[in-house]
Amino acid sequence: MGLFGTVAKTVFFAVPVSATFFDLIGTIVSVEGVSMQPVLNPDSARHRSTDYVFLNRWAANSLQFQRGEVVSLV
C-alpha cells in the first residue's frame, strides 16, 4: 500500500471523527481582550493575556444551562 495509502487512510478516518467530536461534544477556544473581564482575562489591562475555555456543545444541545454560566453563540 505504501506511505500514501497509510496517510490517506489516516486522514479519511481522522477528519470525520474530529469533525463529529467538535460538532457534538465541544472544542477548546482562546479568549483574548477585556470584553469578558473580570471572569476571563483578569490581568489583560496590564499585559496581554489569553484564557482558554472549553465550549461544551453537548450541554448546549440538551439545554443544560445554569445561572452564572458564560454562554457563547457560535
C-alpha positions as CSV (number, residue, x, y, z in Angstrom):
1,M,0.0,0.0,0.0
2,G,2.8,2.4,0.7
3,L,3.1,5.6,2.5
4,F,0.4,7.4,0.5
5,G,-2.1,4.8,1.3
6,T,-1.4,4.9,5.0
7,V,-1.6,8.6,5.1
8,A,-4.8,8.6,3.1
9,K,-6.4,6.0,5.5
10,T,-5.4,8.1,8.5
11,V,-6.8,11.3,7.0
12,F,-10.0,9.7,5.9
13,F,-10.6,8.3,9.4
14,A,-9.3,11.3,11.5
15,V,-11.1,14.1,9.7
16,P,-14.7,12.8,10.1
17,V,-14.1,11.7,13.7
18,S,-12.6,15.0,14.6
19,A,-15.4,17.0,12.9
20,T,-18.0,14.9,14.7
21,F,-16.3,15.4,18.1
22,F,-16.0,19.2,17.6
23,D,-19.6,19.5,16.4
24,L,-21.3,17.3,19.0
25,I,-19.1,17.3,22.1
26,G,-17.2,20.6,22.2
27,T,-14.0,22.4,21.4
28,I,-11.3,24.5,23.1
29,V,-11.0,28.1,22.1
30,S,-9.0,31.1,23.3
31,V,-10.4,34.3,24.8
32,E,-8.4,37.5,24.4
33,G,-9.1,41.0,25.4
34,V,-11.1,42.8,28.1
35,S,-14.6,42.0,26.9
36,M,-15.1,39.2,29.5
37,Q,-13.4,40.8,32.5
38,P,-13.3,40.0,35.4
39,V,-14.4,36.4,34.8
40,L,-11.9,35.8,32.0
41,N,-8.6,37.6,31.4
42,P,-8.5,39.5,34.7
43,D,-4.9,40.8,34.0
44,S,-5.3,41.8,30.4
45,A,-5.3,45.5,31.3
46,R,-1.7,45.2,32.5
47,H,-0.4,42.8,29.9
48,R,-1.7,40.7,27.1
49,S,-3.2,37.5,28.4
50,T,-5.2,34.7,26.9
51,D,-7.5,32.3,28.7
52,Y,-8.6,29.0,27.2
53,V,-12.2,27.7,27.6
54,F,-14.0,24.6,26.6
55,L,-17.2,25.2,24.7
56,N,-19.4,22.4,25.8
57,R,-21.8,21.8,22.9
58,W,-23.2,18.7,24.5
59,A,-24.8,20.7,27.3
60,A,-25.9,23.4,24.9
61,N,-27.7,20.8,22.7
62,S,-29.5,19.4,25.7
63,L,-30.2,22.9,27.1
64,Q,-28.5,22.2,30.4
65,F,-27.7,25.8,31.4
66,Q,-27.3,27.1,34.9
67,R,-27.3,30.6,36.4
68,G,-23.9,32.2,36.2
69,E,-22.5,30.3,33.3
70,V,-20.9,32.0,30.3
71,V,-22.8,31.3,27.1
72,S,-21.2,31.6,23.6
73,L,-23.1,31.9,20.4
74,V,-21.0,30.2,17.7
